[in-house]
Amino acid sequence: MFECDFCCLPGARWVYVPQDRARVALMSDNGVVTPLPNDGRWKACDLCSDLVDTDDMERLVARSLTTLRILGAPLPDGGLELEHMAMVVMANFATVLAGRPAKSPL
């Protein structure tokens, strides 16, 4: 069983391959650029797939952060740190959503 690359839960049944693969990186306050690595292929469960298909980035990021918290990932309780983490997640997901992804079953 495959794990969903968006929410990290088991049950991925779909794969997205962006036609126009975006390259995303983060820049620190002191100018250090760190690319967000991925192979361009993202697996998705049915729920995350629905969010990708409707281009619902807000709910996709919220689902990801919620499931990460449930899985015990160390997430900030709120405020600016959580907002920054959400931006990192959103930037990473943008590599798929901005690339006109082709969807196929796993």
N, C-alpha and C positions, 0 to 999 in steps of 0.2 A: 504494500500500500504506500502510495506517495504522500508526502507532506505538502500542504499548500504553502507556496512561497510568500503569500500575502499574510495569512493569519497564523501560520505555523501549526495548524491542526492537521491530523491525518485525514485522508479522504480526497485528495486532489484527483480530479478526473479529466481536467482540461490542461492544455498547454498553449501559451501565447508566445508567438515569435514576432517581434516588431519588424515591419518591413523597412522602416527607417529607424535604425537603432540609435537612440540618443545616448550620448555620453554625459554622465552626471558626475560632478565633483563638488566637494565642499571646500570653502576657504575659511581658515581661521582668522581671528582678528589681526594676527601678525603676518598674514599673507601666505601661509602654508596651504597649498592645494592638495587635497586628498581625493583621488578618484573613488567613486563607489563601484566596486567590482561586481560584475555579474556577466553571465555568459549570453545574455539576451533572451534566454528561454525562461519563462515563468510558469510554474504549475499553479493551478487554482482549483479550489473546491467549488461546489455548486454555488454556495452563497457569495463567495468572493468573485466568482465568474460573472454572476449577475451584476455585481457592482462595477466590474471592469467593462462589461458590455454596455452599461448605461452611463459610463464615464463619470461615476459617482465617487470622485476622489475623497470627498469629505467623509462619507460613510465607510469607505475602504480603509482609510487611515484610522478612523475610530474603532473599527472592528479589529484591526491589527493590534492596536494598543491595548484594547480590552482583552483579547485572547493572550497577548504576551503577559499581561498582569495576572491572568488566571493561571498561566503556565509557570508563574513564579519569577519572571524576568524582573530584574531590578529597575523599576521605572520611577521617575520622580512623582511625588504626590500631586503636583499641580504647579501653577505659576509659570514663570519664564522657562524653567528647565524642561517642563513637559511640552511647552510650546516649541522649544528648540528641537526636542526629540521628534515631535510630530512633523516638523519641517524636514528633518533628515529622512524620515519614513516616506513622506510625500515626494521628496526629490528622487528617492530610489524607485518608487512606484512610477514616477514620470517617465522612466526609461522604457516602460511598457506602454503606458497610456498615450504618450505623445508620439509613439512610433507606428501608428496605424497597424496594430497587431493582428496577425492572422491566428485564428483560434482553431484548434483541432483536438479531438479526444486523445487521451493518453493511451 
